[in-house]
Amino acid sequence: MSRVVIVGKKGNFVREEEFKIALEQGMIRRIIRVFVFNKKGQLFLQKRSQKVRIYPGRWDSSATGHVDPGEDYTKAAKRELEE
């Protein structure tokens, strides 16, 4: 099972936790969001799967995801864009 970084209200590291537990308990998780624009200034959005627990079927940022333990924000953003 995947682990995520749990942070406090100011973004400070608290601990690592199993994703499922963090989600069920509403813990604040370290994430990234990437917004991709073309030359015309148009924003690329993605539609969330109907299978996800939070906001299924809704429009979302170009790429988003959790920052893995030991990963910095830039690496996480690049990984999420590739995925």
Distance bins in CASP14 RR format, pairs under 12 A and 6 or more apart:
PFRMAT RR
TARGET T0000
AUTHOR 0000-0000-0000
RMODE 2
METHOD distances of the structure
MODEL  1
1 16 0 0 0 0 0 1 0 0 0 0 0
1 17 0 0 0 0 0 1 0 0 0 0 0
1 18 1 0 1 0 0 0 0 0 0 0 0
1 19 1 0 0 1 0 0 0 0 0 0 0
1 20 1 0 0 1 0 0 0 0 0 0 0
1 21 0 0 0 0 1 0 0 0 0 0 0
1 22 0 0 0 0 0 1 0 0 0 0 0
1 23 0 0 0 0 0 1 0 0 0 0 0
2 16 0 0 0 0 0 1 0 0 0 0 0
2 17 0 0 0 0 0 1 0 0 0 0 0
2 18 1 0 0 1 0 0 0 0 0 0 0
2 19 1 0 1 0 0 0 0 0 0 0 0
2 20 0 0 0 0 1 0 0 0 0 0 0
2 21 0 0 0 0 0 1 0 0 0 0 0
2 22 0 0 0 0 1 0 0 0 0 0 0
2 23 0 0 0 0 0 1 0 0 0 0 0
2 29 0 0 0 0 0 1 0 0 0 0 0
2 65 0 0 0 0 0 1 0 0 0 0 0
2 66 1 0 0 1 0 0 0 0 0 0 0
2 67 0 0 0 0 0 1 0 0 0 0 0
2 68 1 0 0 1 0 0 0 0 0 0 0
2 69 0 0 0 0 1 0 0 0 0 0 0
3 15 0 0 0 0 1 0 0 0 0 0 0
3 16 1 0 1 0 0 0 0 0 0 0 0
3 17 1 0 0 1 0 0 0 0 0 0 0
3 18 1 0 0 1 0 0 0 0 0 0 0
3 19 1 0 0 1 0 0 0 0 0 0 0
3 20 0 0 0 0 0 1 0 0 0 0 0
3 21 0 0 0 0 1 0 0 0 0 0 0
3 22 0 0 0 0 1 0 0 0 0 0 0
3 27 0 0 0 0 0 1 0 0 0 0 0
3 29 0 0 0 0 0 1 0 0 0 0 0
3 30 0 0 0 0 0 1 0 0 0 0 0
3 66 0 0 0 0 1 0 0 0 0 0 0
3 67 0 0 0 0 0 1 0 0 0 0 0
3 68 1 0 0 1 0 0 0 0 0 0 0
3 69 1 0 1 0 0 0 0 0 0 0 0
3 70 0 0 0 0 0 1 0 0 0 0 0
3 71 0 0 0 0 0 1 0 0 0 0 0
4 13 0 0 0 0 0 1 0 0 0 0 0
4 14 0 0 0 0 0 1 0 0 0 0 0
4 15 0 0 0 0 0 1 0 0 0 0 0
4 16 1 0 0 1 0 0 0 0 0 0 0
4 17 1 0 0 1 0 0 0 0 0 0 0
4 18 1 0 0 1 0 0 0 0 0 0 0
4 19 1 0 1 0 0 0 0 0 0 0 0
4 20 0 0 0 0 1 0 0 0 0 0 0
4 21 0 0 0 0 1 0 0 0 0 0 0
4 22 1 0 1 0 0 0 0 0 0 0 0
4 23 0 0 0 0 1 0 0 0 0 0 0
4 25 0 0 0 0 0 1 0 0 0 0 0
4 26 0 0 0 0 0 1 0 0 0 0 0
4 27 0 0 0 0 1 0 0 0 0 0 0
4 28 0 0 0 0 0 1 0 0 0 0 0
4 29 1 0 1 0 0 0 0 0 0 0 0
4 30 1 0 0 1 0 0 0 0 0 0 0
4 31 0 0 0 0 1 0 0 0 0 0 0
4 65 0 0 0 0 1 0 0 0 0 0 0
4 66 1 0 1 0 0 0 0 0 0 0 0
4 67 1 0 0 1 0 0 0 0 0 0 0
4 68 1 0 0 1 0 0 0 0 0 0 0
4 69 1 0 0 1 0 0 0 0 0 0 0
4 70 0 0 0 0 0 1 0 0 0 0 0
4 71 0 0 0 0 0 1 0 0 0 0 0
4 76 0 0 0 0 0 1 0 0 0 0 0
5 11 0 0 0 0 1 0 0 0 0 0 0
5 12 0 0 0 0 0 1 0 0 0 0 0
5 13 1 0 0 1 0 0 0 0 0 0 0
5 14 0 0 0 0 1 0 0 0 0 0 0
5 15 0 0 0 0 1 0 0 0 0 0 0
5 16 1 0 0 1 0 0 0 0 0 0 0
5 17 0 0 0 0 1 0 0 0 0 0 0
5 18 0 0 0 0 0 1 0 0 0 0 0
5 19 0 0 0 0 0 1 0 0 0 0 0
5 22 0 0 0 0 1 0 0 0 0 0 0
5 27 0 0 0 0 1 0 0 0 0 0 0
5 28 0 0 0 0 1 0 0 0 0 0 0
5 29 1 0 0 1 0 0 0 0 0 0 0
5 30 1 0 1 0 0 0 0 0 0 0 0
5 31 0 0 0 0 1 0 0 0 0 0 0
5 32 0 0 0 0 0 1 0 0 0 0 0
5 65 0 0 0 0 0 1 0 0 0 0 0
5 66 1 0 0 1 0 0 0 0 0 0 0
5 67 1 0 1 0 0 0 0 0 0 0 0
5 68 1 0 0 1 0 0 0 0 0 0 0
5 69 1 0 1 0 0 0 0 0 0 0 0
5 70 1 0 0 1 0 0 0 0 0 0 0
5 71 0 0 0 0 1 0 0 0 0 0 0
5 72 0 0 0 0 0 1 0 0 0 0 0
5 73 0 0 0 0 0 1 0 0 0 0 0
5 76 0 0 0 0 1 0 0 0 0 0 0
6 12 0 0 0 0 0 1 0 0 0 0 0
6 13 1 0 0 1 0 0 0 0 0 0 0
6 14 1 0 1 0 0 0 0 0 0 0 0
6 15 1 0 1 0 0 0 0 0 0 0 0
6 16 1 0 0 1 0 0 0 0 0 0 0
6 17 1 0 1 0 0 0 0 0 0 0 0
6 18 0 0 0 0 0 1 0 0 0 0 0
6 19 0 0 0 0 0 1 0 0 0 0 0
6 21 0 0 0 0 1 0 0 0 0 0 0
6 22 1 0 0 1 0 0 0 0 0 0 0
6 23 0 0 0 0 0 1 0 0 0 0 0
6 25 0 0 0 0 1 0 0 0 0 0 0
6 26 0 0 0 0 1 0 0 0 0 0 0
6 27 1 0 1 0 0 0 0 0 0 0 0
6 28 1 0 0 1 0 0 0 0 0 0 0
6 29 1 0 0 1 0 0 0 0 0 0 0
6 30 1 0 0 1 0 0 0 0 0 0 0
6 31 0 0 0 0 0 1 0 0 0 0 0
6 66 0 0 0 0 0 1 0 0 0 0 0
6 67 0 0 0 0 0 1 0 0 0 0 0
6 69 0 0 0 0 1 0 0 0 0 0 0
7 13 1 0 0 1 0 0 0 0 0 0 0
7 14 1 0 1 0 0 0 0 0 0 0 0
7 15 0 0 0 0 1 0 0 0 0 0 0
7 16 0 0 0 0 0 1 0 0 0 0 0
7 17 0 0 0 0 0 1 0 0 0 0 0
7 22 0 0 0 0 0 1 0 0 0 0 0
7 27 0 0 0 0 1 0 0 0 0 0 0
7 28 1 0 1 0 0 0 0 0 0 0 0
7 29 1 0 0 1 0 0 0 0 0 0 0
7 30 1 0 1 0 0 0 0 0 0 0 0
7 31 0 0 0 0 1 0 0 0 0 0 0
7 66 0 0 0 0 0 1 0 0 0 0 0
7 67 0 0 0 0 1 0 0 0 0 0 0
7 69 0 0 0 0 0 1 0 0 0 0 0
8 14 1 0 1 0 0 0 0 0 0 0 0
8 15 0 0 0 0 0 1 0 0 0 0 0
8 27 0 0 0 0 1 0 0 0 0 0 0
8 28 1 0 1 0 0 0 0 0 0 0 0
8 29 0 0 0 0 0 1 0 0 0 0 0
8 30 0 0 0 0 1 0 0 0 0 0 0
9 27 0 0 0 0 0 1 0 0 0 0 0
9 28 1 0 0 1 0 0 0 0 0 0 0
10 28 0 0 0 0 0 1 0 0 0 0 0
11 28 1 0 0 1 0 0 0 0 0 0 0
11 29 0 0 0 0 0 1 0 0 0 0 0
11 30 1 0 0 1 0 0 0 0 0 0 0
11 31 0 0 0 0 0 1 0 0 0 0 0
11 67 0 0 0 0 0 1 0 0 0 0 0
11 73 0 0 0 0 0 1 0 0 0 0 0
12 28 0 0 0 0 0 1 0 0 0 0 0
12 30 0 0 0 0 0 1 0 0 0 0 0
13 28 0 0 0 0 0 1 0 0 0 0 0
13 29 0 0 0 0 0 1 0 0 0 0 0
13 30 0 0 0 0 1 0 0 0 0 0 0
13 67 0 0 0 0 0 1 0 0 0 0 0
13 69 0 0 0 0 1 0 0 0 0 0 0
13 70 0 0 0 0 1 0 0 0 0 0 0
14 22 0 0 0 0 0 1 0 0 0 0 0
14 27 0 0 0 0 1 0 0 0 0 0 0
14 28 0 0 0 0 1 0 0 0 0 0 0
14 29 0 0 0 0 0 1 0 0 0 0 0
14 30 0 0 0 0 1 0 0 0 0 0 0
14 69 0 0 0 0 0 1 0 0 0 0 0
15 21 0 0 0 0 0 1 0 0 0 0 0
15 22 0 0 0 0 1 0 0 0 0 0 0
15 27 0 0 0 0 1 0 0 0 0 0 0
15 28 0 0 0 0 0 1 0 0 0 0 0
15 29 0 0 0 0 0 1 0 0 0 0 0
15 30 0 0 0 0 0 1 0 0 0 0 0
15 69 0 0 0 0 1 0 0 0 0 0 0
16 22 0 0 0 0 1 0 0 0 0 0 0
16 27 0 0 0 0 0 1 0 0 0 0 0
16 29 0 0 0 0 0 1 0 0 0 0 0
16 30 0 0 0 0 0 1 0 0 0 0 0
16 66 0 0 0 0 0 1 0 0 0 0 0
16 67 0 0 0 0 0 1 0 0 0 0 0
16 68 0 0 0 0 1 0 0 0 0 0 0
16 69 1 0 1 0 0 0 0 0 0 0 0
16 70 0 0 0 0 1 0 0 0 0 0 0
16 71 0 0 0 0 0 1 0 0 0 0 0
17 23 0 0 0 0 1 0 0 0 0 0 0
17 24 0 0 0 0 0 1 0 0 0 0 0
17 25 0 0 0 0 1 0 0 0 0 0 0
17 26 0 0 0 0 0 1 0 0 0 0 0
17 27 1 0 0 1 0 0 0 0 0 0 0
17 28 0 0 0 0 0 1 0 0 0 0 0
17 29 0 0 0 0 1 0 0 0 0 0 0
17 30 0 0 0 0 0 1 0 0 0 0 0
17 66 0 0 0 0 0 1 0 0 0 0 0
17 69 0 0 0 0 1 0 0 0 0 0 0
18 24 0 0 0 0 1 0 0 0 0 0 0
18 25 0 0 0 0 0 1 0 0 0 0 0
18 27 0 0 0 0 0 1 0 0 0 0 0
18 29 0 0 0 0 0 1 0 0 0 0 0
18 66 0 0 0 0 0 1 0 0 0 0 0
18 69 0 0 0 0 0 1 0 0 0 0 0
19 25 0 0 0 0 0 1 0 0 0 0 0
19 26 0 0 0 0 0 1 0 0 0 0 0
19 27 0 0 0 0 1 0 0 0 0 0 0
19 29 0 0 0 0 1 0 0 0 0 0 0
19 30 0 0 0 0 0 1 0 0 0 0 0
19 31 0 0 0 0 0 1 0 0 0 0 0
19 53 0 0 0 0 0 1 0 0 0 0 0
19 65 0 0 0 0 0 1 0 0 0 0 0
19 66 1 0 0 1 0 0 0 0 0 0 0
19 68 0 0 0 0 0 1 0 0 0 0 0
19 69 0 0 0 0 0 1 0 0 0 0 0
20 26 0 0 0 0 0 1 0 0 0 0 0
20 27 0 0 0 0 0 1 0 0 0 0 0
20 29 0 0 0 0 0 1 0 0 0 0 0
20 53 0 0 0 0 0 1 0 0 0 0 0
21 27 1 0 0 1 0 0 0 0 0 0 0
21 29 0 0 0 0 0 1 0 0 0 0 0
22 28 0 0 0 0 1 0 0 0 0 0 0
22 29 1 0 1 0 0 0 0 0 0 0 0
22 30 0 0 0 0 0 1 0 0 0 0 0
22 31 0 0 0 0 0 1 0 0 0 0 0
22 66 0 0 0 0 1 0 0 0 0 0 0
22 69 0 0 0 0 0 1 0 0 0 0 0
23 29 1 0 0 1 0 0 0 0 0 0 0
23 31 0 0 0 0 0 1 0 0 0 0 0
23 52 0 0 0 0 0 1 0 0 0 0 0
23 53 1 0 0 1 0 0 0 0 0 0 0
23 54 1 0 0 1 0 0 0 0 0 0 0
23 66 0 0 0 0 0 1 0 0 0 0 0
24 53 0 0 0 0 1 0 0 0 0 0 0
24 54 0 0 0 0 0 1 0 0 0 0 0
26 53 0 0 0 0 0 1 0 0 0 0 0
26 54 0 0 0 0 0 1 0 0 0 0 0
27 66 0 0 0 0 0 1 0 0 0 0 0
28 66 0 0 0 0 0 1 0 0 0 0 0
29 54 0 0 0 0 0 1 0 0 0 0 0
29 64 0 0 0 0 0 1 0 0 0 0 0
29 65 0 0 0 0 1 0 0 0 0 0 0
29 66 1 0 1 0 0 0 0 0 0 0 0
29 67 0 0 0 0 1 0 0 0 0 0 0
29 68 0 0 0 0 0 1 0 0 0 0 0
29 69 0 0 0 0 0 1 0 0 0 0 0
29 76 0 0 0 0 0 1 0 0 0 0 0
30 65 0 0 0 0 1 0 0 0 0 0 0
30 66 1 0 0 1 0 0 0 0 0 0 0
30 67 1 0 1 0 0 0 0 0 0 0 0
30 68 0 0 0 0 1 0 0 0 0 0 0
30 69 0 0 0 0 1 0 0 0 0 0 0
30 70 0 0 0 0 0 1 0 0 0 0 0
30 71 0 0 0 0 1 0 0 0 0 0 0
30 72 0 0 0 0 0 1 0 0 0 0 0
30 73 0 0 0 0 1 0 0 0 0 0 0
30 76 0 0 0 0 1 0 0 0 0 0 0
31 54 0 0 0 0 0 1 0 0 0 0 0
31 60 0 0 0 0 0 1 0 0 0 0 0
31 61 0 0 0 0 0 1 0 0 0 0 0
31 63 0 0 0 0 0 1 0 0 0 0 0
31 64 1 0 0 1 0 0 0 0 0 0 0
31 65 1 0 1 0 0 0 0 0 0 0 0
31 66 1 0 1 0 0 0 0 0 0 0 0
31 67 1 0 0 1 0 0 0 0 0 0 0
31 68 0 0 0 0 0 1 0 0 0 0 0
31 71 0 0 0 0 0 1 0 0 0 0 0
31 73 0 0 0 0 1 0 0 0 0 0 0
31 76 0 0 0 0 1 0 0 0 0 0 0
31 77 0 0 0 0 0 1 0 0 0 0 0
31 80 0 0 0 0 1 0 0 0 0 0 0
32 61 0 0 0 0 1 0 0 0 0 0 0
32 62 0 0 0 0 0 1 0 0 0 0 0
32 63 1 0 0 1 0 0 0 0 0 0 0
32 64 1 0 0 1 0 0 0 0 0 0 0
32 65 1 0 1 0 0 0 0 0 0 0 0
32 66 0 0 0 0 1 0 0 0 0 0 0
32 67 1 0 0 1 0 0 0 0 0 0 0
32 68 0 0 0 0 0 1 0 0 0 0 0
32 71 0 0 0 0 1 0 0 0 0 0 0
32 72 0 0 0 0 1 0 0 0 0 0 0
32 73 1 0 1 0 0 0 0 0 0 0 0
32 74 0 0 0 0 1 0 0 0 0 0 0
32 75 0 0 0 0 1 0 0 0 0 0 0
32 76 1 0 1 0 0 0 0 0 0 0 0
32 77 1 0 1 0 0 0 0 0 0 0 0
32 78 0 0 0 0 1 0 0 0 0 0 0
32 79 0 0 0 0 1 0 0 0 0 0 0
32 80 1 0 0 1 0 0 0 0 0 0 0
32 81 0 0 0 0 1 0 0 0 0 0 0
32 83 0 0 0 0 0 1 0 0 0 0 0
33 45 0 0 0 0 0 1 0 0 0 0 0
33 46 0 0 0 0 0 1 0 0 0 0 0
33 60 0 0 0 0 1 0 0 0 0 0 0
33 61 1 0 1 0 0 0 0 0 0 0 0
33 62 0 0 0 0 1 0 0 0 0 0 0
33 63 1 0 0 1 0 0 0 0 0 0 0
33 64 1 0 1 0 0 0 0 0 0 0 0
33 65 1 0 0 1 0 0 0 0 0 0 0
33 66 0 0 0 0 0 1 0 0 0 0 0
33 67 0 0 0 0 0 1 0 0 0 0 0
33 73 0 0 0 0 0 1 0 0 0 0 0
33 76 0 0 0 0 0 1 0 0 0 0 0
33 77 0 0 0 0 1 0 0 0 0 0 0
33 80 0 0 0 0 1 0 0 0 0 0 0
33 81 0 0 0 0 0 1 0 0 0 0 0
34 43 0 0 0 0 0 1 0 0 0 0 0
34 44 0 0 0 0 1 0 0 0 0 0 0
34 45 0 0 0 0 0 1 0 0 0 0 0
34 46 0 0 0 0 0 1 0 0 0 0 0
34 60 0 0 0 0 0 1 0 0 0 0 0
34 61 1 0 0 1 0 0 0 0 0 0 0
34 62 1 0 1 0 0 0 0 0 0 0 0
34 63 1 0 1 0 0 0 0 0 0 0 0
34 64 1 0 0 1 0 0 0 0 0 0 0
34 65 0 0 0 0 1 0 0 0 0 0 0
34 73 0 0 0 0 0 1 0 0 0 0 0
34 74 0 0 0 0 0 1 0 0 0 0 0
34 76 0 0 0 0 1 0 0 0 0 0 0
34 77 1 0 1 0 0 0 0 0 0 0 0
34 78 0 0 0 0 1 0 0 0 0 0 0
34 79 0 0 0 0 0 1 0 0 0 0 0
34 80 1 0 0 1 0 0 0 0 0 0 0
34 81 1 0 1 0 0 0 0 0 0 0 0
34 82 0 0 0 0 0 1 0 0 0 0 0
34 83 0 0 0 0 0 1 0 0 0 0 0
35 41 0 0 0 0 0 1 0 0 0 0 0
35 42 0 0 0 0 0 1 0 0 0 0 0
35 43 1 0 0 1 0 0 0 0 0 0 0
35 44 0 0 0 0 1 0 0 0 0 0 0
35 45 0 0 0 0 1 0 0 0 0 0 0
35 46 0 0 0 0 0 1 0 0 0 0 0
35 60 0 0 0 0 0 1 0 0 0 0 0
35 61 1 0 1 0 0 0 0 0 0 0 0
35 62 1 0 1 0 0 0 0 0 0 0 0
35 63 0 0 0 0 1 0 0 0 0 0 0
35 64 0 0 0 0 1 0 0 0 0 0 0
35 77 0 0 0 0 0 1 0 0 0 0 0
35 81 0 0 0 0 0 1 0 0 0 0 0
36 42 0 0 0 0 1 0 0 0 0 0 0
36 43 1 0 0 1 0 0 0 0 0 0 0
36 44 1 0 1 0 0 0 0 0 0 0 0
36 45 0 0 0 0 1 0 0 0 0 0 0
36 46 0 0 0 0 1 0 0 0 0 0 0
36 61 0 0 0 0 1 0 0 0 0 0 0
36 62 1 1 0 0 0 0 0 0 0 0 0
36 63 1 0 0 1 0 0 0 0 0 0 0
36 64 0 0 0 0 0 1 0 0 0 0 0
36 77 0 0 0 0 0 1 0 0 0 0 0
36 80 0 0 0 0 0 1 0 0 0 0 0
36 81 1 0 0 1 0 0 0 0 0 0 0
37 43 1 0 1 0 0 0 0 0 0 0 0
37 44 1 0 0 1 0 0 0 0 0 0 0
37 45 0 0 0 0 0 1 0 0 0 0 0
37 61 0 0 0 0 0 1 0 0 0 0 0
37 62 0 0 0 0 1 0 0 0 0 0 0
38 44 1 0 0 1 0 0 0 0 0 0 0
38 62 0 0 0 0 0 1 0 0 0 0 0
42 62 0 0 0 0 0 1 0 0 0 0 0
43 59 0 0 0 0 0 1 0 0 0 0 0
43 60 0 0 0 0 0 1 0 0 0 0 0
43 61 0 0 0 0 1 0 0 0 0 0 0
43 62 1 0 0 1 0 0 0 0 0 0 0
44 59 0 0 0 0 0 1 0 0 0 0 0
44 60 0 0 0 0 0 1 0 0 0 0 0
44 61 0 0 0 0 1 0 0 0 0 0 0
44 62 1 0 1 0 0 0 0 0 0 0 0
44 63 0 0 0 0 1 0 0 0 0 0 0
44 81 0 0 0 0 0 1 0 0 0 0 0
45 57 0 0 0 0 0 1 0 0 0 0 0
45 58 0 0 0 0 1 0 0 0 0 0 0
45 59 1 0 1 0 0 0 0 0 0 0 0
45 60 1 0 0 1 0 0 0 0 0 0 0
45 61 1 0 0 1 0 0 0 0 0 0 0
45 62 1 0 0 1 0 0 0 0 0 0 0
45 63 0 0 0 0 0 1 0 0 0 0 0
45 64 0 0 0 0 0 1 0 0 0 0 0
46 52 0 0 0 0 0 1 0 0 0 0 0
46 55 0 0 0 0 0 1 0 0 0 0 0
46 57 0 0 0 0 0 1 0 0 0 0 0
46 58 0 0 0 0 0 1 0 0 0 0 0
46 59 1 0 0 1 0 0 0 0 0 0 0
46 60 1 0 1 0 0 0 0 0 0 0 0
46 61 1 0 0 1 0 0 0 0 0 0 0
46 62 1 0 0 1 0 0 0 0 0 0 0
46 63 1 0 0 1 0 0 0 0 0 0 0
46 64 0 0 0 0 1 0 0 0 0 0 0
46 65 0 0 0 0 0 1 0 0 0 0 0
46 80 0 0 0 0 0 1 0 0 0 0 0
46 81 0 0 0 0 0 1 0 0 0 0 0
46 83 0 0 0 0 0 1 0 0 0 0 0
47 55 0 0 0 0 0 1 0 0 0 0 0
47 56 0 0 0 0 1 0 0 0 0 0 0
47 57 1 0 1 0 0 0 0 0 0 0 0
47 58 1 0 0 1 0 0 0 0 0 0 0
47 59 1 0 1 0 0 0 0 0 0 0 0
47 60 1 0 0 1 0 0 0 0 0 0 0
47 61 0 0 0 0 0 1 0 0 0 0 0
47 62 0 0 0 0 0 1 0 0 0 0 0
48 54 0 0 0 0 1 0 0 0 0 0 0
48 55 1 0 1 0 0 0 0 0 0 0 0
48 56 1 0 1 0 0 0 0 0 0 0 0
48 57 1 0 1 0 0 0 0 0 0 0 0
48 58 1 0 1 0 0 0 0 0 0 0 0
48 59 1 0 0 1 0 0 0 0 0 0 0
48 60 1 0 1 0 0 0 0 0 0 0 0
48 61 0 0 0 0 0 1 0 0 0 0 0
48 64 0 0 0 0 1 0 0 0 0 0 0
48 65 0 0 0 0 0 1 0 0 0 0 0
49 55 0 0 0 0 0 1 0 0 0 0 0
49 56 1 0 0 1 0 0 0 0 0 0 0
49 57 1 0 0 1 0 0 0 0 0 0 0
49 58 0 0 0 0 0 1 0 0 0 0 0
49 60 0 0 0 0 0 1 0 0 0 0 0
50 56 1 0 1 0 0 0 0 0 0 0 0
50 57 1 0 1 0 0 0 0 0 0 0 0
50 58 0 0 0 0 1 0 0 0 0 0 0
51 57 0 0 0 0 1 0 0 0 0 0 0
52 58 0 0 0 0 1 0 0 0 0 0 0
52 60 0 0 0 0 1 0 0 0 0 0 0
52 64 0 0 0 0 0 1 0 0 0 0 0
52 65 0 0 0 0 0 1 0 0 0 0 0
54 60 0 0 0 0 0 1 0 0 0 0 0
54 64 0 0 0 0 0 1 0 0 0 0 0
54 65 0 0 0 0 0 1 0 0 0 0 0
55 61 0 0 0 0 0 1 0 0 0 0 0
55 64 0 0 0 0 0 1 0 0 0 0 0
58 64 0 0 0 0 0 1 0 0 0 0 0
60 80 0 0 0 0 0 1 0 0 0 0 0
61 77 0 0 0 0 0 1 0 0 0 0 0
61 80 0 0 0 0 1 0 0 0 0 0 0
61 81 0 0 0 0 0 1 0 0 0 0 0
62 77 0 0 0 0 0 1 0 0 0 0 0
62 80 0 0 0 0 1 0 0 0 0 0 0
62 81 1 0 0 1 0 0 0 0 0 0 0
62 83 0 0 0 0 0 1 0 0 0 0 0
63 76 0 0 0 0 1 0 0 0 0 0 0
63 77 1 0 0 1 0 0 0 0 0 0 0
63 78 0 0 0 0 1 0 0 0 0 0 0
63 79 0 0 0 0 1 0 0 0 0 0 0
63 80 1 0 1 0 0 0 0 0 0 0 0
63 81 1 0 1 0 0 0 0 0 0 0 0
63 82 0 0 0 0 1 0 0 0 0 0 0
63 83 1 0 0 1 0 0 0 0 0 0 0
64 76 0 0 0 0 1 0 0 0 0 0 0
64 77 0 0 0 0 1 0 0 0 0 0 0
64 79 0 0 0 0 0 1 0 0 0 0 0
64 80 1 0 0 1 0 0 0 0 0 0 0
64 81 0 0 0 0 0 1 0 0 0 0 0
64 83 0 0 0 0 0 1 0 0 0 0 0
65 71 0 0 0 0 0 1 0 0 0 0 0
65 73 0 0 0 0 0 1 0 0 0 0 0
65 76 1 0 0 1 0 0 0 0 0 0 0
65 77 0 0 0 0 1 0 0 0 0 0 0
65 78 0 0 0 0 0 1 0 0 0 0 0
65 79 0 0 0 0 1 0 0 0 0 0 0
65 80 1 0 1 0 0 0 0 0 0 0 0
65 81 0 0 0 0 0 1 0 0 0 0 0
65 83 0 0 0 0 1 0 0 0 0 0 0
66 73 0 0 0 0 0 1 0 0 0 0 0
66 76 1 0 0 1 0 0 0 0 0 0 0
66 77 0 0 0 0 0 1 0 0 0 0 0
66 79 0 0 0 0 0 1 0 0 0 0 0
66 80 0 0 0 0 1 0 0 0 0 0 0
66 83 0 0 0 0 0 1 0 0 0 0 0
67 73 1 0 0 1 0 0 0 0 0 0 0
67 74 0 0 0 0 1 0 0 0 0 0 0
67 75 0 0 0 0 1 0 0 0 0 0 0
67 76 1 0 1 0 0 0 0 0 0 0 0
67 77 0 0 0 0 1 0 0 0 0 0 0
67 78 0 0 0 0 0 1 0 0 0 0 0
67 79 0 0 0 0 1 0 0 0 0 0 0
67 80 0 0 0 0 1 0 0 0 0 0 0
68 75 0 0 0 0 1 0 0 0 0 0 0
68 76 1 0 0 1 0 0 0 0 0 0 0
68 77 0 0 0 0 0 1 0 0 0 0 0
68 79 1 0 0 1 0 0 0 0 0 0 0
68 80 0 0 0 0 0 1 0 0 0 0 0
68 83 0 0 0 0 0 1 0 0 0 0 0
69 75 0 0 0 0 0 1 0 0 0 0 0
69 76 0 0 0 0 0 1 0 0 0 0 0
70 76 0 0 0 0 1 0 0 0 0 0 0
71 77 0 0 0 0 1 0 0 0 0 0 0
71 78 0 0 0 0 1 0 0 0 0 0 0
71 79 1 0 0 1 0 0 0 0 0 0 0
71 80 0 0 0 0 0 1 0 0 0 0 0
72 78 0 0 0 0 0 1 0 0 0 0 0
72 79 0 0 0 0 0 1 0 0 0 0 0
73 79 0 0 0 0 0 1 0 0 0 0 0
73 80 0 0 0 0 0 1 0 0 0 0 0
74 80 0 0 0 0 0 1 0 0 0 0 0
74 81 0 0 0 0 0 1 0 0 0 0 0
75 81 0 0 0 0 0 1 0 0 0 0 0
75 82 0 0 0 0 0 1 0 0 0 0 0
76 82 0 0 0 0 0 1 0 0 0 0 0
76 83 0 0 0 0 0 1 0 0 0 0 0
77 83 0 0 0 0 0 1 0 0 0 0 0
END
